């Protein structure tokens, strides 16, 4: 269901013009207005969900197949060397628009972007404790 005051609902449902590169019954993929690289796009569901936690299972199952179609076009037509899929949930994780969306960022050799993190060094005991928390 669409949320009235959500800009991504309005974009995804065609109420606000966008540079659409793909659309199907569930999603619209638009070029990001502040791209990390040439071709940086956002896959936006037409149905509102604030984040991954609220995304209906059926819609979640369609995200990667839709992203795969767009990724294939990016590789073929933009000749990118790689691709990052970035999906943030919550302000702490960097989410700025509270409507689930998937960043599709084509990567080019020496593009200057760094989409990484600093690896931690947990002990085996810490890994086991975390594993137990998650599986219990």
Helices and strands as residue ranges (DSSP letters): H 7-12, E 20-23, E 27-31, E 41-45, G 52-54, H 57-78, E 82-86, G 91-93, E 101-107, H 124-135
